[in-house]
Amino acid sequence: MSHKTSNTANGGTLQESLERGVDKATAAAHESVDSVSEAAHPAIDHMTTSAHTAVKRAGVVAGHAAETVGGKGDQLNAKGQKLFEQAGGYVRENPIASLGIAVAAGYFLSRILSAR
């Protein structure tokens, strides 16, 4: 003869009572997970939007920096070209003085480099 352990105060067996408790705990855990998930979505969306905004701003700043550097490079190149043209004009107008300057510069460079 088999007997089920019964709990007359709760109106069922101990096993049934435990199963109901597990079911209730499982349902509560699922509800908690859903609640946390729903609460996290706005925060995640906000972080995603903020990240996109930061990347966009960084791109704009980098673009402006590239334009500035490019413009300064063009200015420097133009000044170098102008200086080269002026030096060429000086050499054409003063060939003997230019030759003397070149010889003197070569002499001093050779003394500096041979001293090492």
C-alpha positions as CSV (number, residue, x, y, z in Angstrom):
1,M,0.0,0.0,0.0
2,S,1.5,3.3,-1.0
3,H,0.9,6.4,1.0
4,K,1.5,10.0,0.0
5,T,2.8,12.3,2.5
6,S,0.0,14.8,2.9
7,N,-0.1,18.1,4.6
8,T,-3.6,18.8,5.6
9,A,-2.9,22.4,6.4
10,N,-1.9,23.2,2.8
11,G,-4.4,20.9,1.1
12,G,-1.8,18.8,-0.8
13,T,1.3,16.7,-0.7
14,L,4.7,18.1,0.1
15,Q,5.9,17.4,-3.4
16,E,3.0,19.3,-4.9
17,S,3.7,22.2,-2.5
18,L,7.4,22.2,-3.5
19,E,6.6,22.1,-7.2
20,R,4.2,25.1,-6.8
21,G,7.0,27.0,-4.9
22,V,9.5,26.2,-7.7
23,D,7.0,27.3,-10.3
24,K,6.3,30.6,-8.5
25,A,10.0,31.2,-8.0
26,T,10.7,30.5,-11.7
27,A,7.9,32.8,-12.8
28,A,9.1,35.5,-10.5
29,A,12.7,35.1,-11.8
30,H,11.4,35.4,-15.4
31,E,9.5,38.5,-14.6
32,S,12.6,40.0,-12.9
33,V,14.7,39.3,-16.0
34,D,12.1,40.8,-18.3
35,S,11.8,43.9,-16.0
36,V,15.6,44.4,-16.0
37,S,15.7,43.9,-19.7
38,E,13.0,46.5,-20.3
39,A,14.7,48.9,-18.0
40,A,18.1,48.4,-19.7
41,H,16.8,49.1,-23.3
42,P,16.5,52.9,-22.9
43,A,20.0,53.1,-21.3
44,I,21.5,51.0,-24.1
45,D,19.7,53.1,-26.7
46,H,21.0,56.3,-25.0
47,M,24.6,55.0,-24.9
48,T,24.4,53.9,-28.6
49,T,23.1,57.4,-29.6
50,S,25.8,59.1,-27.5
51,A,28.5,56.9,-29.1
52,H,27.3,57.7,-32.6
53,T,27.3,61.4,-31.7
54,A,30.8,61.2,-30.3
55,V,32.1,59.4,-33.4
56,K,30.4,62.0,-35.7
57,R,31.9,64.9,-33.8
58,A,35.4,63.2,-33.9
59,G,35.0,62.9,-37.6
60,V,34.1,66.5,-38.1
61,V,37.1,67.6,-35.9
62,A,39.4,65.3,-37.8
63,G,38.1,66.7,-41.1
64,H,38.7,70.3,-40.0
65,A,42.2,69.4,-38.7
66,A,43.0,67.8,-42.1
67,E,41.9,70.9,-43.9
68,T,44.0,73.1,-41.6
69,V,47.1,70.9,-42.0
70,G,46.6,70.7,-45.8
71,G,46.2,74.5,-46.0
72,K,49.3,75.1,-43.9
73,G,51.2,72.6,-46.0
74,D,50.2,74.5,-49.1
75,Q,51.3,77.8,-47.6
76,L,54.7,76.3,-46.5
77,N,55.2,74.8,-50.0
78,A,54.4,78.2,-51.6
79,K,56.9,80.0,-49.3
80,G,59.6,77.4,-50.0
81,Q,59.0,77.8,-53.8
82,K,59.2,81.6,-53.4
83,L,62.5,81.3,-51.4
84,F,63.9,79.0,-54.0
85,E,63.1,81.5,-56.8
86,Q,64.6,84.3,-54.8
87,A,67.8,82.3,-54.3
88,G,67.9,81.5,-58.0
89,G,67.5,85.2,-58.8
90,Y,70.4,86.1,-56.4
91,V,72.7,83.5,-58.1
92,R,71.9,84.9,-61.6
93,E,72.5,88.5,-60.5
94,N,75.6,87.7,-58.4
95,P,77.3,84.7,-59.8
96,I,80.8,85.4,-58.4
97,A,79.5,86.1,-54.9
98,S,77.3,83.0,-55.1
99,L,80.3,80.9,-56.0
100,G,82.3,82.3,-53.1
101,I,79.4,81.6,-50.7
102,A,79.1,78.0,-52.0
103,V,82.9,77.4,-51.7
104,A,82.9,78.8,-48.1
105,A,79.9,76.8,-47.1
106,G,81.5,73.6,-48.6
107,Y,84.7,74.2,-46.7
108,F,83.0,74.7,-43.4
109,L,80.8,71.7,-43.9
110,S,83.8,69.5,-44.7
111,R,85.6,70.8,-41.5
112,I,82.5,70.1,-39.3
113,L,81.9,66.7,-40.8
114,S,85.6,65.6,-40.7
115,A,85.9,66.6,-37.0
116,R,83.5,63.8,-36.1
